[in-house]
């Protein structure tokens, strides 16, 4: 089960390094782990940024079948984000990356 601090982490502002538009709205979406493996780390970065931002989960994880609401409050007015998913060491799944327009989606579900 998700630790109680997971909800706090998800609602905290994601820390982003580069400057952005000051009036941008927060990007909010639901992330669902529809794999049979524990998702240990989740990174996002706007498309075109060469480095991953900080791990959204911190010390927490997203267990199989669980969902969490993610808020990206980076001050940017972009919707296209690269995402990186890293699973537990005992998982059969490799690190996965994807790019999506998160403004249009409202939710993202990772599958095996």
C-alpha positions in Angstrom: 0.0 0.0 0.0 1.2 3.5 -0.7 2.7 5.1 2.4 0.7 8.1 3.7 3.6 10.4 2.8 3.0 9.4 -0.9 -0.1 11.6 -1.1 1.9 14.5 0.3 4.7 13.9 -2.2 2.3 13.8 -5.1 0.7 17.1 -4.2 3.9 18.9 -3.6 5.3 21.1 -6.3 7.7 19.3 -8.6 11.0 21.1 -8.5 12.2 22.2 -11.9 15.5 23.8 -12.7 14.9 26.1 -15.7 12.8 29.2 -15.6 9.3 29.1 -17.1 6.1 31.1 -17.6 5.0 32.6 -14.3 1.3 32.5 -15.0 1.1 28.8 -16.1 -1.5 26.5 -14.5 -0.5 23.4 -12.6 -0.6 20.2 -14.6 -2.5 17.5 -12.8 -3.0 13.9 -13.9 -3.5 10.4 -12.4 -0.8 7.8 -12.8 -1.9 4.2 -12.5 0.5 1.3 -12.3 -1.2 -1.5 -14.2 1.9 -3.7 -14.2 2.7 -6.6 -11.9 5.8 -4.8 -10.6 6.5 -2.1 -8.1 7.2 1.3 -9.7 10.1 2.7 -7.6 11.0 5.9 -9.5 9.0 8.2 -11.8 10.7 11.1 -13.5 9.2 13.8 -15.8 10.8 16.5 -17.9 9.3 18.7 -20.6 10.0 17.4 -24.1 13.3 19.0 -25.3 14.9 19.3 -21.9 18.0 17.1 -21.9 18.0 16.1 -18.2 15.5 14.4 -16.0 13.9 16.4 -13.2 13.8 14.9 -9.6 12.1 11.6 -8.8 8.5 12.5 -8.2 8.1 9.6 -5.7 11.0 10.5 -3.4 11.2 7.6 -0.9 7.8 6.2 -1.8 6.7 3.7 -4.5 3.6 2.8 -6.5 2.6 -0.8 -6.1 0.9 -2.9 -8.8 -2.8 -1.8 -9.3 -2.4 1.5 -7.3 -3.0 5.0 -8.6 -1.8 8.4 -7.5 -2.6 12.0 -8.4 0.4 13.8 -9.7 0.8 17.6 -9.8 3.5 19.3 -11.8 3.7 22.9 -10.8 6.8 23.9 -12.7 5.6 27.3 -13.9 5.8 26.2 -17.5 2.9 26.4 -20.0 3.9 23.1 -21.8 1.9 19.9 -22.0 4.3 17.6 -23.8 6.3 15.7 -21.2 8.9 12.9 -21.3 8.4 10.3 -18.6 10.7 7.7 -17.2 9.5 4.7 -15.2 11.9 2.6 -13.1 10.8 -0.7 -11.6 12.0 -2.7 -8.6 15.2 -4.7 -9.0 13.3 -8.0 -8.8 11.0 -7.0 -11.7 11.1 -8.5 -15.1 10.4 -5.0 -16.6 13.0 -2.8 -18.0 13.1 1.0 -17.4 10.5 2.5 -19.7 10.3 5.9 -21.3 7.4 7.6 -23.0 6.3 11.1 -24.2 2.7 12.3 -24.0 0.6 15.4 -24.0 -0.4 15.2 -20.3 -2.8 18.2 -20.6 -5.1 16.2 -22.9 -4.9 12.9 -21.1 -6.0 13.5 -17.5 -4.5 10.1 -16.6 -1.7 7.8 -17.7 -1.7 4.1 -17.2 1.6 2.1 -17.5 1.2 -1.4 -18.7 3.6 -4.3 -19.2 
